[in-house]
Amino acid sequence: MVLQNKKAAQKIIKSFFEIIKNFKRDNEVICYSLAHLDGILEDSRNRVKHFLDIMTDFKNPADIIKDLNSFLHRNNTDDNMQRDIASHILAIIIE
């Protein structure tokens, strides 16, 4: 499976986070991306290592916590699903 390969897994995860950052106004795309990131972790909690490796990458670290945390501080009631999924991903990463 692709997600067992470290480089491929990190590339997929980074791509979903890039989508989240660049398509802020498209709620469906954001929900789709967040749901897939959540599914990646739920399918195998060991994959949290890929998320941590992306955050601590020497050449190009990504601030995944900041990106996910931004969903928790929104006041828009339309974003409840995004907030719930982002908080679940954060809980798994922080765990």
C-alpha positions, 0 to 999 in steps of 0.5 A: 500500500502507498501509505506504507512507503514513508516518502509517498505517505508524506507526499500525500499528507503534505498535499492534503495540507496544501489543499487546506491552506490554498482552498480556504473558501471551498468548504467541500474540498476542505472537508474532503481533505480533512476527512481523508487525513483523519481516515489516514490516521484512523486506518492506522494510528502508527501513521502519526509518525508521518505527520510528526516527521513532516512537522520536524523535517529539517529542510521544509517543516510544516506547521500542521498543528497551527493549520489544524488549530486554525479551525478551532478558532473560527466562529462560523457555525457552518464549519462545525464539521471541519472543526470536529475533524480538525480537533480529532486529528489534533487529538490523535497527533498530540496523543 
